[in-house]
């Protein structure tokens, strides 16, 4: 019986010691334009690839976004903002208690051409089968 008490006491002490430690990872980045100015309101998506879970955020007024409490593993990050090309960083490996910090530079987006398609149907004579 004393072995059982010792085991329970050991597990309780171990759980208490581990409760103060975090096994999660974080990503903090600053999004910049080509001139080095910050990009506020950029949309950021982190995809935890192993669990197929997406997290979304928007950069603040200083161009910074933070994702905390991510499960260690592989993820990808996609950043998009109006007027800029989307940037995707893949195969980012997060480890426990890791905080990844670095800047991301967006490139100016290419201009797009709008194409308007207008189609008109041929006139059909409803009195007979002729098309005019």
TORKOLKE-468949 format. One record per residue: residue number from 1; residue in one letter; x, y, z of N, C-alpha, C in turn. Coordinates in Angstrom, 3 decimals, m for minus. Example, Ala and Ser with C-alpha at 12.3 -4.5 7.8 and 13.67 -1.06 7.14 Angstrom:
REM TORKOLKE-468949
1 | a | 13.190 | m5.690 | 7.800 | 12.300 | m4.500 | 7.800 | 13.200 | m3.300 | 7.800
2 | s | 12.850 | m2.250 | 7.080 | 13.670 | m1.060 | 7.140 | 12.900 | 0.030 | 7.870
This chain:
REM TORKOLKE-468949
1 | x | 0.814 | m1.191 | 0.000 | 0.000 | 0.000 | 0.000 | 0.861 | 1.260 | 0.000
2 | x | 1.996 | 1.217 | 0.656 | 2.856 | 2.391 | 0.711 | 3.421 | 2.730 | m0.674
3 | x | 3.592 | 1.732 | m1.546 | 4.062 | 1.988 | m2.902 | 3.018 | 2.784 | m3.681
4 | x | 1.765 | 2.479 | m3.490 | 0.692 | 3.206 | m4.156 | 0.658 | 4.656 | m3.676
5 | x | 0.794 | 4.868 | m2.379 | 0.814 | 6.227 | m1.836 | 2.002 | 7.011 | m2.398
6 | x | 3.156 | 6.367 | m2.450 | 4.343 | 7.012 | m2.992 | 4.134 | 7.386 | m4.450
7 | x | 3.539 | 6.507 | m5.252 | 3.300 | 6.764 | m6.672 | 2.347 | 7.940 | m6.856
8 | x | 1.275 | 7.957 | m6.081 | 0.310 | 9.053 | m6.175 | 0.965 | 10.369 | m5.767
9 | x | 1.731 | 10.350 | m4.690 | 2.420 | 11.559 | m4.231 | 3.416 | 12.044 | m5.288
10 | x | 4.155 | 11.120 | m5.899 | 5.115 | 11.475 | m6.942 | 4.415 | 12.097 | m8.145
11 | x | 3.316 | 11.495 | m8.598 | 2.578 | 12.033 | m9.743 | 2.011 | 13.417 | m9.434
12 | x | 1.516 | 13.613 | m8.220 | 0.992 | 14.920 | m7.832 | 2.109 | 15.965 | m7.844
13 | x | 3.265 | 15.646 | m7.284 | 4.395 | 16.577 | m7.259 | 4.886 | 16.879 | m8.675
14 | x | 4.931 | 15.870 | m9.531 | 5.348 | 16.052 | m10.916 | 4.372 | 16.963 | m11.654
15 | x | 3.085 | 16.769 | m11.464 | 2.073 | 17.604 | m12.121 | 2.193 | 19.050 | m11.655
16 | x | 2.451 | 19.265 | m10.372 | 2.615 | 20.620 | m9.857 | 3.851 | 21.296 | m10.459
17 | x | 4.929 | 20.555 | m10.582 | 6.164 | 21.110 | m11.133 | 5.998 | 21.457 | m12.607
18 | x | 5.262 | 20.656 | m13.341 | 5.101 | 20.869 | m14.772 | 4.054 | 21.924 | m15.093
19 | x | 3.169 | 22.243 | m14.159 | 2.087 | 23.178 | m14.460 | 2.607 | 24.585 | m14.744
20 | x | 3.755 | 24.944 | m14.256 | 4.317 | 26.264 | m14.495 | 5.065 | 26.371 | m15.808
21 | x | 5.260 | 25.269 | m16.512 | 6.010 | 25.285 | m17.758 | 5.062 | 25.262 | m18.943
22 | x | 5.437 | 25.946 | m19.993 | 4.629 | 25.965 | m21.210 | 5.321 | 25.114 | m22.273
23 | x | 4.541 | 24.289 | m22.918 | 5.076 | 23.460 | m23.994 | 4.616 | 23.984 | m25.349
24 | x | 4.135 | 25.228 | m25.387 | 3.607 | 25.806 | m26.606 | 4.625 | 26.735 | m27.256
25 | x | 4.360 | 27.125 | m28.495 | 5.257 | 27.999 | m29.250 | 4.515 | 29.274 | m29.643
26 | x | 5.266 | 30.297 | m30.020 | 4.693 | 31.576 | m30.444 | 5.408 | 32.087 | m31.685
27 | x | 4.685 | 32.881 | m32.475 | 5.265 | 33.543 | m33.638 | 4.912 | 35.023 | m33.524
28 | x | 5.910 | 35.877 | m33.631 | 5.708 | 37.326 | m33.649 | 6.493 | 37.874 | m34.827
29 | x | 5.821 | 38.635 | m35.667 | 6.480 | 39.183 | m36.854 | 6.018 | 40.603 | m37.102
30 | x | 6.855 | 41.349 | m37.800 | 6.502 | 42.682 | m38.274 | 6.414 | 42.616 | m39.790
31 | x | 5.328 | 43.131 | m40.345 | 5.128 | 43.125 | m41.797 | 5.491 | 44.502 | m42.328
32 | x | 6.399 | 44.512 | m43.316 | 6.927 | 45.753 | m43.885 | 6.680 | 45.805 | m45.381
33 | x | 6.600 | 47.029 | m45.928 | 6.514 | 47.198 | m47.379 | 7.937 | 47.301 | m47.940
34 | x | 8.094 | 47.408 | m49.269 | 9.455 | 47.454 | m49.846 | 10.320 | 48.600 | m49.332
35 | x | 9.704 | 49.704 | m48.883 | 10.496 | 50.825 | m48.388 | 10.860 | 50.685 | m46.913
36 | x | 10.351 | 49.649 | m46.261 | 10.634 | 49.434 | m44.846 | 9.573 | 49.988 | m43.914
37 | x | 8.517 | 50.570 | m44.476 | 7.414 | 51.079 | m43.658 | 6.530 | 49.916 | m43.222
38 | x | 5.911 | 50.042 | m42.056 | 5.056 | 48.976 | m41.537 | 3.760 | 48.907 | m42.349
39 | x | 3.159 | 47.715 | m42.377 | 1.909 | 47.497 | m43.095 | 0.839 | 47.128 | m42.076
40 | x | 0.015 | 48.104 | m41.669 | m1.076 | 47.781 | m40.747 | m2.226 | 47.100 | m41.492
41 | x | m3.031 | 46.376 | m40.766 | m4.232 | 45.712 | m41.284 | m3.955 | 44.651 | m42.347
42 | x | m2.760 | 44.065 | m42.347 | m2.474 | 42.942 | m43.246 | m3.099 | 41.689 | m42.638
43 | x | m3.686 | 40.864 | m43.469 | m4.324 | 39.627 | m43.010 | m3.263 | 38.525 | m42.921
44 | x | m3.260 | 37.819 | m41.797 | m2.269 | 36.774 | m41.560 | m2.997 | 35.484 | m41.202
45 | x | m2.604 | 34.397 | m41.864 | m3.178 | 33.080 | m41.572 | m2.041 | 32.120 | m41.256
46 | x | m2.113 | 31.484 | m40.092 | m1.171 | 30.428 | m39.724 | m1.922 | 29.107 | m39.824
47 | x | m1.343 | 28.171 | m40.562 | m1.929 | 26.844 | m40.707 | m1.030 | 25.838 | m40.018
48 | x | m1.555 | 25.212 | m38.966 | m0.842 | 24.101 | m38.328 | m1.069 | 22.897 | m39.233
49 | x | m0.051 | 22.543 | m40.011 | m0.227 | 21.558 | m41.074 | m0.544 | 20.158 | m40.564
50 | x | 0.002 | 19.785 | m39.431 | m0.233 | 18.427 | m38.937 | m1.655 | 18.240 | m38.424
51 | x | m2.260 | 19.330 | m37.916 | m3.619 | 19.232 | m37.384 | m4.646 | 19.901 | m38.289
52 | x | m4.189 | 20.538 | m39.372 | m5.060 | 21.261 | m40.306 | m5.942 | 22.282 | m39.593
53 | x | m5.331 | 23.044 | m38.698 | m6.045 | 24.081 | m37.967 | m5.500 | 25.434 | m38.393
54 | x | m6.423 | 26.355 | m38.738 | m6.024 | 27.700 | m39.145 | m6.268 | 28.689 | m38.018
55 | x | m5.333 | 29.626 | m37.887 | m5.459 | 30.743 | m36.956 | m5.346 | 32.005 | m37.804
56 | x | m6.216 | 33.000 | m37.545 | m6.183 | 34.232 | m38.322 | m5.964 | 35.431 | m37.417
57 | x | m5.288 | 36.426 | m37.963 | m5.051 | 37.677 | m37.237 | m4.855 | 38.790 | m38.256
58 | x | m4.809 | 40.008 | m37.747 | m4.560 | 41.195 | m38.559 | m3.450 | 41.972 | m37.872
59 | x | m2.524 | 42.524 | m38.664 | m1.439 | 43.293 | m38.067 | m1.994 | 44.561 | m37.420
60 | x | m1.351 | 44.974 | m36.344 | m1.787 | 46.184 | m35.646 | m1.228 | 47.423 | m36.338
61 | x | m1.402 | 48.589 | m35.721 | m0.940 | 49.850 | m36.309 | 0.571 | 49.885 | m36.509
62 | x | 1.305 | 49.067 | m35.765 | 2.761 | 48.995 | m35.903 | 3.194 | 47.902 | m36.871
63 | x | 2.220 | 47.267 | m37.564 | 2.527 | 46.215 | m38.526 | 2.903 | 44.888 | m37.893
64 | x | 2.599 | 44.712 | m36.610 | 3.007 | 43.514 | m35.866 | 1.813 | 42.582 | m35.668
65 | x | 2.074 | 41.292 | m35.784 | 1.082 | 40.292 | m35.393 | 1.758 | 39.260 | m34.513
66 | x | 0.966 | 38.639 | m33.655 | 1.482 | 37.620 | m32.742 | 0.486 | 36.478 | m32.660
67 | x | 1.006 | 35.270 | m32.755 | 0.228 | 34.074 | m32.481 | 0.917 | 33.380 | m31.316
68 | x | 0.215 | 33.208 | m30.236 | 0.788 | 32.495 | m29.094 | m0.005 | 31.214 | m28.887
69 | x | 0.505 | 30.368 | m28.069 | m0.154 | 29.098 | m27.751 | m0.348 | 28.203 | m28.975
70 | x | 0.667 | 28.146 | m29.840 | 0.643 | 27.229 | m30.975 | 1.241 | 25.901 | m30.542
71 | x | 0.701 | 24.841 | m31.060 | 1.209 | 23.502 | m30.765 | 2.509 | 23.310 | m31.549
72 | x | 3.573 | 22.853 | m30.911 | 4.817 | 22.600 | m31.641 | 4.588 | 21.639 | m32.809
73 | x | 5.263 | 21.912 | m33.894 | 5.115 | 21.113 | m35.105 | 5.396 | 21.973 | m36.319
74 | x | 4.884 | 21.556 | m37.465 | 5.110 | 22.270 | m38.714 | 3.917 | 23.160 | m39.029
75 | x | 4.207 | 24.375 | m39.500 | 3.132 | 25.285 | m39.889 | 3.546 | 26.081 | m41.118
76 | x | 2.570 | 26.745 | m41.717 | 2.835 | 27.675 | m42.809 | 2.108 | 28.978 | m42.494
77 | x | 2.636 | 30.078 | m43.017 | 2.066 | 31.396 | m42.761 | 1.816 | 32.085 | m44.094
78 | x | 0.613 | 32.625 | m44.270 | 0.278 | 33.389 | m45.463 | m0.108 | 34.797 | m45.031
79 | x | 0.506 | 35.791 | m45.684 | 0.237 | 37.192 | m45.373 | m0.264 | 37.864 | m46.641
80 | x | m1.382 | 38.605 | m46.510 | m1.921 | 39.319 | m47.658 | m2.364 | 40.710 | m47.232
81 | x | m2.202 | 41.657 | m48.146 | m2.616 | 43.035 | m47.917 | m2.946 | 43.651 | m49.276
82 | x | m3.933 | 44.539 | m49.319 | m4.288 | 45.172 | m50.591 | m3.093 | 45.915 | m51.191
83 | x | m2.863 | 45.704 | m52.502 | m1.770 | 46.364 | m53.195 | m0.445 | 45.624 | m53.134
84 | x | m0.419 | 44.484 | m52.422 | 0.809 | 43.705 | m52.274 | 0.576 | 42.264 | m52.717
85 | x | 1.647 | 41.613 | m53.146 | 1.576 | 40.192 | m53.471 | 1.467 | 39.399 | m52.175
86 | x | 0.704 | 38.315 | m52.208 | 0.623 | 37.429 | m51.050 | 1.980 | 36.768 | m50.826
87 | x | 2.322 | 36.577 | m49.557 | 3.564 | 35.904 | m49.186 | 3.203 | 34.674 | m48.369
88 | x | 3.763 | 33.531 | m48.746 | 3.548 | 32.300 | m47.985 | 4.892 | 31.732 | m47.572
89 | x | 5.036 | 31.492 | m46.287 | 6.222 | 30.837 | m45.743 | 5.787 | 29.451 | m45.302
90 | x | 6.363 | 28.434 | m45.892 | 5.962 | 27.070 | m45.570 | 7.019 | 26.331 | m44.793
91 | x | 6.606 | 25.222 | m44.219 | 7.493 | 24.324 | m43.480 | 8.252 | 25.016 | m42.355
92 | x | 7.572 | 25.860 | m41.606 | 8.167 | 26.478 | m40.426 | 8.006 | 25.489 | m39.282
93 | x | 9.111 | 25.136 | m38.660 | 9.077 | 24.152 | m37.575 | 9.102 | 24.888 | m36.243
94 | x | 8.052 | 24.678 | m35.454 | 7.947 | 25.281 | m34.134 | 8.291 | 24.242 | m33.075
95 | x | 9.083 | 24.650 | m32.099 | 9.412 | 23.770 | m30.986 | 8.838 | 24.350 | m29.708
96 | x | 8.764 | 23.531 | m28.679 | 8.193 | 23.954 | m27.402 | 8.943 | 25.153 | m26.838
97 | x | 8.204 | 26.090 | m26.314 | 8.719 | 27.303 | m25.676 | 9.487 | 28.202 | m26.637
98 | x | 9.324 | 28.019 | m27.930 | 10.018 | 28.816 | m28.924 | 9.186 | 30.056 | m29.253
99 | x | 9.863 | 31.183 | m29.424 | 9.228 | 32.403 | m29.905 | 9.978 | 32.819 | m31.156
100 | x | 9.335 | 32.679 | m32.323 | 9.975 | 33.071 | m33.577 | 9.692 | 34.543 | m33.814
101 | x | 10.731 | 35.321 | m34.062 | 10.597 | 36.750 | m34.322 | 11.441 | 37.129 | m35.524
102 | x | 10.820 | 37.658 | m36.545 | 11.546 | 38.228 | m37.678 | 10.570 | 39.008 | m38.541
103 | x | 11.129 | 39.856 | m39.406 | 10.323 | 40.721 | m40.262 | 9.984 | 40.023 | m41.569
104 | x | 8.868 | 40.434 | m42.170 | 8.448 | 39.938 | m43.470 | 8.279 | 41.148 | m44.383
105 | x | 8.936 | 41.124 | m45.527 | 8.811 | 42.220 | m46.490 | 7.871 | 41.807 | m47.615
106 | x | 6.826 | 42.603 | m47.808 | 5.881 | 42.352 | m48.889 | 6.361 | 43.062 | m50.152
107 | x | 6.051 | 42.480 | m51.301 | 6.364 | 43.091 | m52.584 | 5.102 | 43.740 | m53.127
108 | x | 5.283 | 44.822 | m53.860 | 4.135 | 45.480 | m54.476 | 3.458 | 44.498 | m55.428
109 | x | 2.146 | 44.502 | m55.414 | 1.385 | 43.604 | m56.282 | 1.391 | 44.087 | m57.714
110 | x | 1.261 | 43.159 | m58.637 | 1.205 | 43.530 | m60.041 | m0.186 | 44.049 | m60.360
111 | x | m0.254 | 44.946 | m61.329 | m1.564 | 45.495 | m61.685 | m2.375 | 44.413 | m62.375
112 | x | m3.651 | 44.456 | m62.137 | m4.522 | 43.467 | m62.768 | m5.405 | 44.168 | m63.787
113 | x | m5.767 | 43.451 | m64.801 | m6.608 | 43.996 | m65.852 | m8.000 | 43.425 | m65.688
114 | x | m8.965 | 44.316 | m65.628 | m10.354 | 43.866 | m65.524 | m10.895 | 43.665 | m66.925
115 | x | m11.496 | 42.531 | m67.118 | m12.093 | 42.230 | m68.414 | m13.594 | 42.147 | m68.213
116 | x | m14.323 | 42.944 | m68.998 | m15.779 | 42.916 | m68.913 | m16.291 | 42.166 | m70.120
117 | x | m17.079 | 41.158 | m69.865 | m17.634 | 40.353 | m70.945 | m19.118 | 40.661 | m71.032
118 | x | m19.567 | 41.053 | m72.224 | m20.986 | 41.322 | m72.455 | m21.449 | 40.406 | m73.576
119 | x | m22.502 | 39.709 | m73.352 | m23.030 | 38.801 | m74.358 | m24.495 | 39.148 | m74.593
120 | x | m24.905 | 39.075 | m75.843 | m26.310 | 39.293 | m76.175 | m26.807 | 38.064 | m76.902
121 | x | m28.022 | 37.697 | m76.592 | m28.632 | 36.536 | m77.233 | m29.208 | 36.950 | m78.583
122 | x | m29.197 | 36.040 | m79.558 | m29.796 | 36.371 | m80.851 | m31.304 | 36.575 | m80.698
123 | x | m31.848 | 37.433 | m81.556 | m33.290 | 37.693 | m81.528 | m34.013 | 36.498 | m82.101
124 | x | m35.031 | 36.047 | m81.408 | m35.816 | 34.884 | m81.868 | m37.212 | 35.364 | m82.221
125 | x | m37.671 | 34.947 | m83.404 | m39.024 | 35.250 | m83.842 | m39.940 | 34.227 | m83.204
126 | x | m40.843 | 34.674 | m82.347 | m41.728 | 33.729 | m81.655 | m42.937 | 33.342 | m82.481
127 | x | m43.143 | 33.990 | m83.655 | m44.268 | 33.629 | m84.520 | m43.957 | 32.361 | m85.299
128 | x | m42.689 | 32.170 | m85.686 | m42.281 | 30.945 | m86.390 | m40.858 | 30.602 | m85.957
129 | x | m40.232 | 29.654 | m86.552 | m38.927 | 29.137 | m86.115 | m37.752 | 29.890 | m86.706
130 | x | m37.952 | 31.070 | m87.273 | m36.875 | 31.819 | m87.900 | m36.091 | 32.610 | m86.859
131 | x | m34.796 | 32.724 | m87.099 | m33.914 | 33.556 | m86.260 | m33.522 | 34.753 | m87.089
132 | x | m33.665 | 35.943 | m86.548 | m33.273 | 37.141 | m87.312 | m32.327 | 37.987 | m86.515
